[in-house]
């Protein structure tokens, strides 16, 4: 069984999201834990680049993304949660997630 872990910085970001976006995040995380990332695809998750994937959340108040990475031991680690305002995932969001991944890998 897979587990979804949210790092503290990403958890803080998630808590600032509207309630319907938070509920969608929980729903997608539960699907990932129950079925594994190989069985969950679009429109819920999508590959970004390198080892980064995104959870795709849509609510009444807009669109949000949670960038995560798969770690050994069937663990998915959520690195960054943000409101999406453009068609393409912003470079800044990818850099934030990559930097947080480097930090947790060096701990």
Backbone atoms as SQL, in Angstrom:
CREATE TABLE atoms (id INTEGER PRIMARY KEY, chain TEXT, resi INTEGER, resn TEXT, atom TEXT, x REAL, y REAL, z REAL);
INSERT INTO atoms VALUES
  (1, 'A', 1, 'UNK', 'N', 0.842, -1.193, 0.000),
  (2, 'A', 1, 'UNK', 'CA', 0.000, 0.000, 0.000),
  (3, 'A', 1, 'UNK', 'C', 0.883, 1.250, 0.000),
  (4, 'A', 2, 'UNK', 'N', 0.463, 2.235, -0.739),
  (5, 'A', 2, 'UNK', 'CA', 1.176, 3.502, -0.840),
  (6, 'A', 2, 'UNK', 'C', 0.766, 4.431, 0.302),
  (7, 'A', 3, 'UNK', 'N', 1.669, 5.345, 0.660),
  (8, 'A', 3, 'UNK', 'CA', 1.333, 6.394, 1.628),
  (9, 'A', 3, 'UNK', 'C', 1.609, 7.752, 0.979),
  (10, 'A', 4, 'UNK', 'N', 0.837, 8.744, 1.388),
  (11, 'A', 4, 'UNK', 'CA', 1.037, 10.116, 0.918),
  (12, 'A', 4, 'UNK', 'C', 1.440, 10.953, 2.119),
  (13, 'A', 5, 'UNK', 'N', 2.639, 11.527, 2.041),
  (14, 'A', 5, 'UNK', 'CA', 3.154, 12.377, 3.111),
  (15, 'A', 5, 'UNK', 'C', 3.222, 13.805, 2.574),
  (16, 'A', 6, 'UNK', 'N', 2.790, 14.758, 3.376),
  (17, 'A', 6, 'UNK', 'CA', 2.831, 16.167, 2.985),
  (18, 'A', 6, 'UNK', 'C', 3.869, 16.855, 3.873),
  (19, 'A', 7, 'UNK', 'N', 4.917, 17.420, 3.266),
  (20, 'A', 7, 'UNK', 'CA', 5.930, 18.105, 4.077),
  (21, 'A', 7, 'UNK', 'C', 5.289, 19.334, 4.723),
  (22, 'A', 8, 'UNK', 'N', 5.823, 19.793, 5.862),
  (23, 'A', 8, 'UNK', 'CA', 5.183, 20.917, 6.587),
  (24, 'A', 8, 'UNK', 'C', 4.939, 22.174, 5.746),
  (25, 'A', 9, 'UNK', 'N', 5.883, 22.585, 4.909),
  (26, 'A', 9, 'UNK', 'CA', 5.673, 23.782, 4.081),
  (27, 'A', 9, 'UNK', 'C', 4.496, 23.593, 3.129),
  (28, 'A', 10, 'UNK', 'N', 4.388, 22.414, 2.531),
  (29, 'A', 10, 'UNK', 'CA', 3.278, 22.137, 1.613),
  (30, 'A', 10, 'UNK', 'C', 1.957, 22.023, 2.369),
  (31, 'A', 11, 'UNK', 'N', 2.005, 21.517, 3.587),
  (32, 'A', 11, 'UNK', 'CA', 0.787, 21.416, 4.386),
  (33, 'A', 11, 'UNK', 'C', 0.246, 22.814, 4.714),
  (34, 'A', 12, 'UNK', 'N', 1.140, 23.732, 5.029),
  (35, 'A', 12, 'UNK', 'CA', 0.748, 25.118, 5.277),
  (36, 'A', 12, 'UNK', 'C', 0.090, 25.709, 4.033),
  (37, 'A', 13, 'UNK', 'N', 0.680, 25.441, 2.860),
  (38, 'A', 13, 'UNK', 'CA', 0.114, 25.935, 1.600),
  (39, 'A', 13, 'UNK', 'C', -1.269, 25.324, 1.354),
  (40, 'A', 14, 'UNK', 'N', -1.392, 24.027, 1.613),
  (41, 'A', 14, 'UNK', 'CA', -2.667, 23.343, 1.407),
  (42, 'A', 14, 'UNK', 'C', -3.761, 23.917, 2.305),
  (43, 'A', 15, 'UNK', 'N', -3.413, 24.263, 3.525),
  (44, 'A', 15, 'UNK', 'CA', -4.397, 24.788, 4.472),
  (45, 'A', 15, 'UNK', 'C', -4.917, 26.174, 4.068),
  (46, 'A', 16, 'UNK', 'N', -4.185, 26.869, 3.180),
  (47, 'A', 16, 'UNK', 'CA', -4.653, 28.180, 2.717),
  (48, 'A', 16, 'UNK', 'C', -5.599, 28.055, 1.519),
  (49, 'A', 17, 'UNK', 'N', -5.743, 26.859, 0.990),
  (50, 'A', 17, 'UNK', 'CA', -6.601, 26.641, -0.182),
  (51, 'A', 17, 'UNK', 'C', -8.071, 26.614, 0.236),
  (52, 'A', 18, 'UNK', 'N', -8.976, 26.947, -0.718),
  (53, 'A', 18, 'UNK', 'CA', -10.411, 26.834, -0.427),
  (54, 'A', 18, 'UNK', 'C', -10.788, 25.400, -0.038),
  (55, 'A', 19, 'UNK', 'N', -11.867, 25.264, 0.706),
  (56, 'A', 19, 'UNK', 'CA', -12.286, 23.957, 1.231),
  (57, 'A', 19, 'UNK', 'C', -12.516, 22.924, 0.133),
  (58, 'A', 20, 'UNK', 'N', -13.092, 23.335, -1.009),
  (59, 'A', 20, 'UNK', 'CA', -13.357, 22.350, -2.063),
  (60, 'A', 20, 'UNK', 'C', -12.055, 21.848, -2.703),
  (61, 'A', 21, 'UNK', 'N', -11.047, 22.692, -2.770),
  (62, 'A', 21, 'UNK', 'CA', -9.735, 22.265, -3.291),
  (63, 'A', 21, 'UNK', 'C', -9.094, 21.300, -2.292),
  (64, 'A', 22, 'UNK', 'N', -9.177, 21.602, -1.005),
  (65, 'A', 22, 'UNK', 'CA', -8.641, 20.703, 0.022),
  (66, 'A', 22, 'UNK', 'C', -9.338, 19.344, -0.049),
  (67, 'A', 23, 'UNK', 'N', -10.644, 19.349, -0.223),
  (68, 'A', 23, 'UNK', 'CA', -11.398, 18.092, -0.313),
  (69, 'A', 23, 'UNK', 'C', -10.967, 17.290, -1.536),
  (70, 'A', 24, 'UNK', 'N', -10.724, 17.967, -2.642),
  (71, 'A', 24, 'UNK', 'CA', -10.265, 17.288, -3.866),
  (72, 'A', 24, 'UNK', 'C', -8.877, 16.689, -3.640),
  (73, 'A', 25, 'UNK', 'N', -8.004, 17.419, -2.944),
  (74, 'A', 25, 'UNK', 'CA', -6.673, 16.901, -2.618),
  (75, 'A', 25, 'UNK', 'C', -6.801, 15.599, -1.825),
  (76, 'A', 26, 'UNK', 'N', -7.641, 15.611, -0.799),
  (77, 'A', 26, 'UNK', 'CA', -7.831, 14.418, 0.040),
  (78, 'A', 26, 'UNK', 'C', -8.339, 13.255, -0.810),
  (79, 'A', 27, 'UNK', 'N', -9.275, 13.522, -1.698),
  (80, 'A', 27, 'UNK', 'CA', -9.828, 12.482, -2.567),
  (81, 'A', 27, 'UNK', 'C', -8.738, 11.858, -3.454),
  (82, 'A', 28, 'UNK', 'N', -7.932, 12.698, -4.091),
  (83, 'A', 28, 'UNK', 'CA', -6.864, 12.193, -4.966),
  (84, 'A', 28, 'UNK', 'C', -5.822, 11.434, -4.146),
  (85, 'A', 29, 'UNK', 'N', -5.454, 11.971, -2.970),
  (86, 'A', 29, 'UNK', 'CA', -4.480, 11.288, -2.103),
  (87, 'A', 29, 'UNK', 'C', -4.993, 9.907, -1.695),
  (88, 'A', 30, 'UNK', 'N', -6.279, 9.806, -1.391),
  (89, 'A', 30, 'UNK', 'CA', -6.856, 8.508, -1.018),
  (90, 'A', 30, 'UNK', 'C', -6.810, 7.527, -2.193),
  (91, 'A', 31, 'UNK', 'N', -7.094, 8.013, -3.407),
  (92, 'A', 31, 'UNK', 'CA', -7.007, 7.143, -4.590),
  (93, 'A', 31, 'UNK', 'C', -5.574, 6.654, -4.784),
  (94, 'A', 32, 'UNK', 'N', -4.597, 7.558, -4.626),
  (95, 'A', 32, 'UNK', 'CA', -3.193, 7.174, -4.790),
  (96, 'A', 32, 'UNK', 'C', -2.798, 6.123, -3.753),
  (97, 'A', 33, 'UNK', 'N', -3.253, 6.300, -2.521),
  (98, 'A', 33, 'UNK', 'CA', -2.923, 5.341, -1.461),
  (99, 'A', 33, 'UNK', 'C', -3.582, 3.991, -1.713),
  (100, 'A', 34, 'UNK', 'N', -4.810, 4.003, -2.160),
  (101, 'A', 34, 'UNK', 'CA', -5.557, 2.758, -2.340),
  (102, 'A', 34, 'UNK', 'C', -5.132, 1.985, -3.580),
  (103, 'A', 35, 'UNK', 'N', -4.968, 2.699, -4.708),
  (104, 'A', 35, 'UNK', 'CA', -4.718, 2.022, -5.976),
  (105, 'A', 35, 'UNK', 'C', -3.278, 2.123, -6.473),
  (106, 'A', 36, 'UNK', 'N', -2.503, 3.074, -5.928),
  (107, 'A', 36, 'UNK', 'CA', -1.132, 3.286, -6.384),
  (108, 'A', 36, 'UNK', 'C', -1.103, 4.239, -7.565),
  (109, 'A', 37, 'UNK', 'N', 0.012, 4.942, -7.735),
  (110, 'A', 37, 'UNK', 'CA', 0.087, 5.957, -8.793),
  (111, 'A', 37, 'UNK', 'C', -0.004, 5.384, -10.211),
  (112, 'A', 38, 'UNK', 'N', 0.360, 4.107, -10.397),
  (113, 'A', 38, 'UNK', 'CA', 0.292, 3.531, -11.741),
  (114, 'A', 38, 'UNK', 'C', -1.150, 3.385, -12.220),
  (115, 'A', 39, 'UNK', 'N', -2.089, 3.244, -11.273),
  (116, 'A', 39, 'UNK', 'CA', -3.489, 3.019, -11.629),
  (117, 'A', 39, 'UNK', 'C', -4.301, 4.316, -11.691),
  (118, 'A', 40, 'UNK', 'N', -3.719, 5.419, -11.232),
  (119, 'A', 40, 'UNK', 'CA', -4.432, 6.700, -11.238),
  (120, 'A', 40, 'UNK', 'C', -3.792, 7.577, -12.303),
  (121, 'A', 41, 'UNK', 'N', -4.560, 8.052, -13.233),
  (122, 'A', 41, 'UNK', 'CA', -4.002, 8.877, -14.308),
  (123, 'A', 41, 'UNK', 'C', -4.767, 10.176, -14.462),
  (124, 'A', 42, 'UNK', 'N', -4.726, 10.706, -15.682),
  (125, 'A', 42, 'UNK', 'CA', -5.484, 11.916, -15.976),
  (126, 'A', 42, 'UNK', 'C', -6.963, 11.647, -15.751),
  (127, 'A', 43, 'UNK', 'N', -7.728, 12.559, -15.264),
  (128, 'A', 43, 'UNK', 'CA', -7.422, 13.962, -15.007),
  (129, 'A', 43, 'UNK', 'C', -6.858, 14.231, -13.613),
  (130, 'A', 44, 'UNK', 'N', -6.576, 13.179, -12.830),
  (131, 'A', 44, 'UNK', 'CA', -6.193, 13.348, -11.426),
  (132, 'A', 44, 'UNK', 'C', -4.711, 13.649, -11.225),
  (133, 'A', 45, 'UNK', 'N', -3.854, 12.928, -11.929),
  (134, 'A', 45, 'UNK', 'CA', -2.410, 13.153, -11.797),
  (135, 'A', 45, 'UNK', 'C', -1.783, 13.213, -13.181),
  (136, 'A', 46, 'UNK', 'N', -0.591, 13.845, -13.235),
  (137, 'A', 46, 'UNK', 'CA', 0.130, 13.966, -14.506),
  (138, 'A', 46, 'UNK', 'C', 1.612, 14.121, -14.218),
  (139, 'A', 47, 'UNK', 'N', 2.442, 13.522, -15.079),
  (140, 'A', 47, 'UNK', 'CA', 3.891, 13.666, -14.976),
  (141, 'A', 47, 'UNK', 'C', 4.281, 15.077, -15.393),
  (142, 'A', 48, 'UNK', 'N', 5.249, 15.669, -14.669),
  (143, 'A', 48, 'UNK', 'CA', 5.744, 17.005, -15.011),
  (144, 'A', 48, 'UNK', 'C', 7.112, 16.931, -15.662),
  (145, 'A', 49, 'UNK', 'N', 8.137, 16.631, -14.858),
  (146, 'A', 49, 'UNK', 'CA', 9.507, 16.532, -15.363),
  (147, 'A', 49, 'UNK', 'C', 10.363, 15.862, -14.305),
  (148, 'A', 50, 'UNK', 'N', 11.508, 15.361, -14.721),
  (149, 'A', 50, 'UNK', 'CA', 12.417, 14.647, -13.821),
  (150, 'A', 50, 'UNK', 'C', 11.612, 13.625, -13.016),
  (151, 'A', 51, 'UNK', 'N', 11.571, 13.770, -11.699),
  (152, 'A', 51, 'UNK', 'CA', 10.814, 12.833, -10.857),
  (153, 'A', 51, 'UNK', 'C', 9.522, 13.456, -10.337),
  (154, 'A', 52, 'UNK', 'N', 9.205, 14.647, -10.822),
  (155, 'A', 52, 'UNK', 'CA', 8.064, 15.401, -10.283),
  (156, 'A', 52, 'UNK', 'C', 6.757, 15.075, -11.004),
  (157, 'A', 53, 'UNK', 'N', 5.715, 14.898, -10.215),
  (158, 'A', 53, 'UNK', 'CA', 4.356, 14.657, -10.688),
  (159, 'A', 53, 'UNK', 'C', 3.450, 15.700, -10.059),
  (160, 'A', 54, 'UNK', 'N', 2.239, 15.849, -10.609),
  (161, 'A', 54, 'UNK', 'CA', 1.294, 16.793, -10.016),
  (162, 'A', 54, 'UNK', 'C', -0.057, 16.138, -9.781),
  (163, 'A', 55, 'UNK', 'N', -0.669, 16.526, -8.657),
  (164, 'A', 55, 'UNK', 'CA', -2.075, 16.230, -8.409),
  (165, 'A', 55, 'UNK', 'C', -2.830, 17.427, -8.949),
  (166, 'A', 56, 'UNK', 'N', -3.894, 17.159, -9.695),
  (167, 'A', 56, 'UNK', 'CA', -4.632, 18.220, -10.386),
  (168, 'A', 56, 'UNK', 'C', -5.972, 18.430, -9.687),
  (169, 'A', 57, 'UNK', 'N', -6.111, 19.554, -8.991),
  (170, 'A', 57, 'UNK', 'CA', -7.316, 19.838, -8.231),
  (171, 'A', 57, 'UNK', 'C', -8.063, 21.008, -8.850),
  (172, 'A', 58, 'UNK', 'N', -9.366, 20.833, -8.975),
  (173, 'A', 58, 'UNK', 'CA', -10.208, 21.893, -9.535),
  (174, 'A', 58, 'UNK', 'C', -11.380, 22.088, -8.583),
  (175, 'A', 59, 'UNK', 'N', -11.692, 23.346, -8.298),
  (176, 'A', 59, 'UNK', 'CA', -12.815, 23.650, -7.426),
  (177, 'A', 59, 'UNK', 'C', -13.596, 24.834, -7.958),
  (178, 'A', 60, 'UNK', 'N', -14.617, 25.205, -7.240),
  (179, 'A', 60, 'UNK', 'CA', -15.433, 26.359, -7.648),
  (180, 'A', 60, 'UNK', 'C', -14.586, 27.619, -7.731),
  (181, 'A', 61, 'UNK', 'N', -13.589, 27.716, -6.854),
  (182, 'A', 61, 'UNK', 'CA', -12.801, 28.943, -6.751),
  (183, 'A', 61, 'UNK', 'C', -11.546, 28.938, -7.607),
  (184, 'A', 62, 'UNK', 'N', -11.354, 27.910, -8.426),
  (185, 'A', 62, 'UNK', 'CA', -10.180, 27.915, -9.286),
  (186, 'A', 62, 'UNK', 'C', -9.519, 26.560, -9.398),
  (187, 'A', 63, 'UNK', 'N', -8.274, 26.596, -9.826),
  (188, 'A', 63, 'UNK', 'CA', -7.488, 25.391, -10.079),
  (189, 'A', 63, 'UNK', 'C', -6.242, 25.437, -9.206),
  (190, 'A', 64, 'UNK', 'N', -5.898, 24.292, -8.613),
  (191, 'A', 64, 'UNK', 'CA', -4.683, 24.203, -7.808),
  (192, 'A', 64, 'UNK', 'C', -3.918, 22.952, -8.199),
  (193, 'A', 65, 'UNK', 'N', -2.664, 22.949, -7.860),
  (194, 'A', 65, 'UNK', 'CA', -1.809, 21.793, -8.124),
  (195, 'A', 65, 'UNK', 'C', -0.999, 21.473, -6.868),
  (196, 'A', 66, 'UNK', 'N', -0.701, 20.196, -6.695),
  (197, 'A', 66, 'UNK', 'CA', 0.193, 19.732, -5.641),
  (198, 'A', 66, 'UNK', 'C', 1.295, 18.940, -6.334),
  (199, 'A', 67, 'UNK', 'N', 2.515, 19.404, -6.232),
  (200, 'A', 67, 'UNK', 'CA', 3.642, 18.711, -6.868),
  (201, 'A', 67, 'UNK', 'C', 4.203, 17.714, -5.864),
  (202, 'A', 68, 'UNK', 'N', 4.396, 16.475, -6.335),
  (203, 'A', 68, 'UNK', 'CA', 4.897, 15.428, -5.443),
  (204, 'A', 68, 'UNK', 'C', 5.932, 14.571, -6.157),
  (205, 'A', 69, 'UNK', 'N', 6.595, 13.743, -5.369),
  (206, 'A', 69, 'UNK', 'CA', 7.608, 12.837, -5.887),
  (207, 'A', 69, 'UNK', 'C', 7.403, 11.474, -5.232),
  (208, 'A', 70, 'UNK', 'N', 7.707, 10.416, -5.979),
  (209, 'A', 70, 'UNK', 'CA', 7.645, 9.061, -5.423),
  (210, 'A', 70, 'UNK', 'C', 9.000, 8.730, -4.810),
  (211, 'A', 71, 'UNK', 'N', 8.976, 8.235, -3.588),
  (212, 'A', 71, 'UNK', 'CA', 10.202, 7.836, -2.890),
  (213, 'A', 71, 'UNK', 'C', 10.185, 6.319, -2.692),
  (214, 'A', 72, 'UNK', 'N', 11.299, 5.762, -2.302),
  (215, 'A', 72, 'UNK', 'CA', 11.347, 4.322, -2.057),
  (216, 'A', 72, 'UNK', 'C', 10.404, 3.971, -0.913),
  (217, 'A', 73, 'UNK', 'N', 9.961, 2.733, -0.914),
  (218, 'A', 73, 'UNK', 'CA', 9.049, 2.292, 0.131),
  (219, 'A', 73, 'UNK', 'C', 7.609, 2.671, -0.133),
  (220, 'A', 74, 'UNK', 'N', 7.257, 2.856, -1.409),
  (221, 'A', 74, 'UNK', 'CA', 5.883, 3.197, -1.784),
  (222, 'A', 74, 'UNK', 'C', 5.384, 4.432, -1.047),
  (223, 'A', 75, 'UNK', 'N', 6.201, 5.467, -1.073),
  (224, 'A', 75, 'UNK', 'CA', 5.856, 6.712, -0.396),
  (225, 'A', 75, 'UNK', 'C', 5.819, 7.846, -1.414),
  (226, 'A', 76, 'UNK', 'N', 4.724, 8.609, -1.388),
  (227, 'A', 76, 'UNK', 'CA', 4.587, 9.796, -2.220),
  (228, 'A', 76, 'UNK', 'C', 4.713, 11.001, -1.312),
  (229, 'A', 77, 'UNK', 'N', 5.622, 11.914, -1.648),
  (230, 'A', 77, 'UNK', 'CA', 5.893, 13.075, -0.802),
  (231, 'A', 77, 'UNK', 'C', 5.451, 14.331, -1.533),
  (232, 'A', 78, 'UNK', 'N', 4.469, 15.035, -0.952),
  (233, 'A', 78, 'UNK', 'CA', 3.962, 16.281, -1.532),
  (234, 'A', 78, 'UNK', 'C', 4.909, 17.405, -1.117),
  (235, 'A', 79, 'UNK', 'N', 5.459, 18.105, -2.121),
  (236, 'A', 79, 'UNK', 'CA', 6.487, 19.115, -1.906),
  (237, 'A', 79, 'UNK', 'C', 5.961, 20.542, -1.954),
  (238, 'A', 80, 'UNK', 'N', 4.943, 20.793, -2.776),
  (239, 'A', 80, 'UNK', 'CA', 4.496, 22.175, -3.003),
  (240, 'A', 80, 'UNK', 'C', 3.041, 22.160, -3.465),
  (241, 'A', 81, 'UNK', 'N', 2.235, 23.067, -2.909),
  (242, 'A', 81, 'UNK', 'CA', 0.830, 23.218, -3.293),
  (243, 'A', 81, 'UNK', 'C', 0.618, 24.683, -3.668),
  (244, 'A', 82, 'UNK', 'N', -0.021, 24.918, -4.822),
  (245, 'A', 82, 'UNK', 'CA', -0.197, 26.303, -5.272),
  (246, 'A', 82, 'UNK', 'C', -1.441, 26.433, -6.138),
  (247, 'A', 83, 'UNK', 'N', -1.949, 27.667, -6.220),
  (248, 'A', 83, 'UNK', 'CA', -3.053, 28.001, -7.124),
  (249, 'A', 83, 'UNK', 'C', -2.469, 28.172, -8.518),
  (250, 'A', 84, 'UNK', 'N', -3.092, 27.544, -9.488),
  (251, 'A', 84, 'UNK', 'CA', -2.601, 27.625, -10.863),
  (252, 'A', 84, 'UNK', 'C', -3.366, 28.712, -11.598),
  (253, 'A', 85, 'UNK', 'N', -2.636, 29.662, -12.153),
  (254, 'A', 85, 'UNK', 'CA', -3.261, 30.801, -12.838),
  (255, 'A', 85, 'UNK', 'C', -2.947, 30.850, -14.319),
  (256, 'A', 86, 'UNK', 'N', -2.004, 30.029, -14.776),
  (257, 'A', 86, 'UNK', 'CA', -1.615, 30.032, -16.193),
  (258, 'A', 86, 'UNK', 'C', -1.789, 28.638, -16.775),
  (259, 'A', 87, 'UNK', 'N', -1.755, 28.566, -18.104),
  (260, 'A', 87, 'UNK', 'CA', -1.904, 27.283, -18.804),
  (261, 'A', 87, 'UNK', 'C', -0.804, 26.302, -18.398),
  (262, 'A', 88, 'UNK', 'N', 0.433, 26.784, -18.389),
  (263, 'A', 88, 'UNK', 'CA', 1.597, 25.951, -18.106),
  (264, 'A', 88, 'UNK', 'C', 1.964, 26.056, -16.632),
  (265, 'A', 89, 'UNK', 'N', 2.517, 24.967, -16.083),
  (266, 'A', 89, 'UNK', 'CA', 2.980, 25.006, -14.703),
  (267, 'A', 89, 'UNK', 'C', 4.129, 26.009, -14.602),
  (268, 'A', 90, 'UNK', 'N', 4.018, 26.994, -13.700),
  (269, 'A', 90, 'UNK', 'CA', 5.060, 28.033, -13.611),
  (270, 'A', 90, 'UNK', 'C', 6.429, 27.454, -13.241),
  (271, 'A', 91, 'UNK', 'N', 7.470, 27.982, -13.865),
  (272, 'A', 91, 'UNK', 'CA', 8.845, 27.547, -13.557),
  (273, 'A', 91, 'UNK', 'C', 9.148, 27.715, -12.077),
  (274, 'A', 92, 'UNK', 'N', 8.638, 28.788, -11.472),
  (275, 'A', 92, 'UNK', 'CA', 8.888, 29.042, -10.054),
  (276, 'A', 92, 'UNK', 'C', 8.343, 27.902, -9.188),
  (277, 'A', 93, 'UNK', 'N', 7.184, 27.363, -9.551),
  (278, 'A', 93, 'UNK', 'CA', 6.605, 26.254, -8.791),
  (279, 'A', 93, 'UNK', 'C', 7.478, 25.009, -8.910),
  (280, 'A', 94, 'UNK', 'N', 7.978, 24.748, -10.117),
  (281, 'A', 94, 'UNK', 'CA', 8.866, 23.593, -10.321),
  (282, 'A', 94, 'UNK', 'C', 10.167, 23.766, -9.544),
  (283, 'A', 95, 'UNK', 'N', 10.717, 24.985, -9.544),
  (284, 'A', 95, 'UNK', 'CA', 11.952, 25.245, -8.802),
  (285, 'A', 95, 'UNK', 'C', 11.742, 25.086, -7.304),
  (286, 'A', 96, 'UNK', 'N', 10.606, 25.573, -6.800),
  (287, 'A', 96, 'UNK', 'CA', 10.291, 25.438, -5.375),
  (288, 'A', 96, 'UNK', 'C', 10.233, 23.966, -4.988),
  (289, 'A', 97, 'UNK', 'N', 9.531, 23.165, -5.780),
  (290, 'A', 97, 'UNK', 'CA', 9.414, 21.730, -5.494),
  (291, 'A', 97, 'UNK', 'C', 10.779, 21.044, -5.556),
  (292, 'A', 98, 'UNK', 'N', 11.575, 21.361, -6.574),
  (293, 'A', 98, 'UNK', 'CA', 12.898, 20.743, -6.722),
  (294, 'A', 98, 'UNK', 'C', 13.810, 21.102, -5.551),
  (295, 'A', 99, 'UNK', 'N', 13.756, 22.364, -5.109),
  (296, 'A', 99, 'UNK', 'CA', 14.575, 22.797, -3.969),
  (297, 'A', 99, 'UNK', 'C', 14.153, 22.075, -2.691),
  (298, 'A', 100, 'UNK', 'N', 12.859, 21.935, -2.477),
  (299, 'A', 100, 'UNK', 'CA', 12.374, 21.222, -1.281),
  (300, 'A', 100, 'UNK', 'C', 12.755, 19.751, -1.328),
  (301, 'A', 101, 'UNK', 'N', 12.744, 19.163, -2.508),
  (302, 'A', 101, 'UNK', 'CA', 13.161, 17.765, -2.664),
  (303, 'A', 101, 'UNK', 'C', 14.639, 17.624, -2.304),
  (304, 'A', 102, 'UNK', 'N', 15.459, 18.552, -2.793),
  (305, 'A', 102, 'UNK', 'CA', 16.899, 18.524, -2.455),
  (306, 'A', 102, 'UNK', 'C', 17.086, 18.615, -0.949),
  (307, 'A', 103, 'UNK', 'N', 16.327, 19.497, -0.299),
  (308, 'A', 103, 'UNK', 'CA', 16.452, 19.663, 1.149),
  (309, 'A', 103, 'UNK', 'C', 16.088, 18.390, 1.911),
  (310, 'A', 104, 'UNK', 'N', 14.978, 17.748, 1.542),
  (311, 'A', 104, 'UNK', 'CA', 14.589, 16.533, 2.291),
  (312, 'A', 104, 'UNK', 'C', 15.523, 15.368, 1.992),
  (313, 'A', 105, 'UNK', 'N', 16.105, 15.331, 0.790),
  (314, 'A', 105, 'UNK', 'CA', 17.060, 14.261, 0.469),
  (315, 'A', 105, 'UNK', 'C', 18.388, 14.446, 1.191),
  (316, 'A', 106, 'UNK', 'N', 18.684, 15.680, 1.599),
  (317, 'A', 106, 'UNK', 'CA', 19.943, 15.949, 2.295),
  (318, 'A', 106, 'UNK', 'C', 19.812, 15.858, 3.817),
  (319, 'A', 107, 'UNK', 'N', 18.603, 15.662, 4.308),
  (320, 'A', 107, 'UNK', 'CA', 18.410, 15.586, 5.774),
  (321, 'A', 107, 'UNK', 'C', 18.847, 14.253, 6.309);
